[in-house]
Amino acid sequence: MNRIIELKTEQDTIDLAKEFAGKAKQGDIFALYGELGTGKTFFTQHLCKFLGVDENVSSPSYVLMNEYVGDFHIAHLDFYRLGGVEEVFELGLHDIFESGITIIEWPEIGEEILPENTIRLKFSFDGNNREVKVI
């Protein structure tokens, strides 16, 4: 599924989150790529909302993982501060992957251990235009 979606408004990102939530199933993994300010956490907040999460969804930058319960158990991870793939293994990802929906921001350091069926969303913003490439 290679496609590029222009995100001209916040509503476009919300609609994208709703689309993915409608198709989500146990074991899905979302890997969110992109620099700061490209919309990864905003997308995650709305994806979680559409997956039945009522609580505030925030970036797990400092705690590495936030967990939420909605229609599924949701693990929201951030690999930005990890020093190597061995630290990714220490998180026990395979158990996490099987327990519900997994959302990973800054997944680059763990790319080699992500399953082939991972849904990869590459967010970008050039100061004027925002888009996401779905791979």
Secondary structure, 3 states (H helix, E strand, C coil): CCEEEECCCHHHHHHHHHHHHHHCCCCCEEEEECCCCCCHHHHHHHHHHHCCCCCCCCCCCCCCEEEEECCCEEEEEECCCCCCHHHHHHCCHHHHHHHCEEEEECHHHHHHHCCCCCEEEEEEECCCCEEEEEC
